[in-house]
Amino acid sequence: MTHMCVAFTTQGAFLRGNHATVVADACATRRLQTPAGEVSAEQLHRGALATVHDLYGVVVASGAALG
């Protein structure tokens, strides 16, 4: 799941001196129900990718972007 495994793996890699690349369309997540309301899977996915992109690594849209 993008908001768990992918986000924390890229964070761990960054903290160990690596710079990970995440392929956005190769990962996904699920919607979450919170006391404040529901967060859609798309919102959660995009939020996690934004966090990765902000500091921990590179986010590309698809595998084709890798060359």
C-alpha positions as CSV (number, residue, x, y, z in Angstrom):
1,M,0.0,0.0,0.0
2,T,1.3,3.4,-1.0
3,H,0.6,5.0,2.3
4,M,2.3,2.3,4.4
5,C,4.9,0.0,2.7
6,V,6.0,2.3,-0.1
7,A,6.1,5.5,2.0
8,F,8.0,3.9,4.9
9,T,10.4,1.9,2.6
10,T,11.4,5.1,0.8
11,Q,11.8,6.9,4.1
12,G,14.0,4.1,5.4
13,A,16.1,4.1,2.2
14,F,16.5,7.9,2.5
15,L,17.6,7.7,6.1
16,R,20.3,5.2,5.1
17,G,21.6,7.5,2.4
18,N,19.8,6.1,-0.6
19,H,17.4,7.9,-3.0
20,A,14.6,5.6,-4.1
21,T,12.4,5.9,-7.2
22,V,8.7,5.0,-6.9
23,V,6.6,4.2,-10.0
24,A,3.2,5.7,-9.2
25,D,1.1,3.4,-11.3
26,A,2.8,0.3,-9.9
27,C,1.4,0.8,-6.4
28,A,-2.0,1.6,-4.9
29,T,-3.8,1.8,-1.6
30,R,-7.3,1.5,-0.1
31,R,-9.7,4.0,1.3
32,L,-9.6,4.6,5.0
33,Q,-12.4,5.5,7.4
34,T,-11.3,8.0,10.2
35,P,-13.1,9.8,12.9
36,A,-12.9,12.9,10.8
37,G,-14.4,11.1,7.8
38,E,-13.4,8.9,4.9
39,V,-10.2,9.4,2.9
40,S,-10.5,8.0,-0.6
41,A,-7.9,5.7,-2.0
42,E,-6.9,8.2,-4.6
43,Q,-6.4,11.0,-2.0
44,L,-4.3,8.7,0.2
45,H,-2.3,7.4,-2.8
46,R,-1.5,10.9,-4.0
47,G,-0.8,12.2,-0.5
48,A,1.7,9.4,0.1
49,L,3.4,10.0,-3.3
50,A,3.6,13.7,-2.5
51,T,5.4,12.9,0.8
52,V,7.8,10.7,-1.0
53,H,8.5,13.3,-3.7
54,D,8.9,16.1,-1.2
55,L,11.9,14.6,0.5
56,Y,12.5,10.9,0.3
57,G,12.9,10.0,-3.4
58,V,11.8,10.4,-7.0
59,V,8.2,9.7,-8.1
60,V,7.6,8.8,-11.8
61,A,4.2,8.3,-13.3
62,S,4.9,5.0,-15.0
63,G,7.6,2.5,-15.7
64,A,7.9,4.0,-19.2
65,A,9.5,7.1,-17.5
66,L,12.4,5.0,-16.4
67,G,13.6,4.6,-19.9
